[in-house]
Amino acid sequence: MTDTVLADLRGQLDELDGLVEPLDDARWDQPSACPGWTISDVVLHLAQTNEMAAASARGTLMEAARSWTRAEGETVDELAAAAVADERGAAPAEVHARWRAGADDMIEAFSACRPEDRVLWAVGDMAARSLATTRVAETLIHTEDIAEGLGIDLAGTARLRQVVWLLHSTLPYAFERAGEPAPGAIAFTLRSPTGDETWAFGEPTAPTTVTGPALDLCRVAGQRRAAASTGLVGRGPDADGVLALMRTFA
């Protein structure tokens, strides 16, 4: 695995840990910005999915997935919600310790992978580098859920570049998942969170373009903001589809 991806994954895990480590039990039980989930529920969900990611990196995902066989649901979201409901109720210290152990184990498992190694995940076969980047993206989404629940506004970091790379590279999947025709060429031109860099993805001559803040793009793709409420501007034949369908999760 590349050092950059692992460093960004570790950095995102550390940011989340910095939010929850000081909390007392009452604050762990308060609502997050993820509908229906407390802060404890969000951390539990991440612990569960980090454990699955570590198993995927080691080639043992199918065995690990048997622990979710009690969960009822057809979609990935339904299964994830059922898994949280099934294990909800542990003390915050227990949830936190499980999440920390799973995060460390996931980093260790990814460290043993080459970026191009193929691993299994909810969407099927993918590169280990892509799976590690999805963990950056999901941890980012839920770090923001926790921060919003605590009344904290996060400004974003250079780690968002990993998430934007993932978004751009998986646009064909997002359209296919929605039953839409494959899009044409698409270019992103985005302002970094610090505002001192421009991040460009795709060919500059692409017929469809999306411009604006990188943080807005990641929030829209995580279904935490509507594109119309952000600074994003889409132009071209596939712009509406990109803003509606792009996603950072399965």
Secondary structure by P-SEA (a helix, b strand, c coil): ccaaaaaaaaaaaaaaaaacccccccccccccccccccaaaaaaaaaaaaaaaaaaaacccccccccccccccccaaaaaaaaaaacccccaaaaaaaaaaaaaaaaaaaaaccccbbbbcccccccaaaaaaaaaaaaaaaaaaaaaaacccccccccaaaaaaaaaaaaaaaaaaaccccccbbbbbbbcccccbbbbcccccccccccccaaaaaaaaacccccccccccccccaaaaaaacccccc
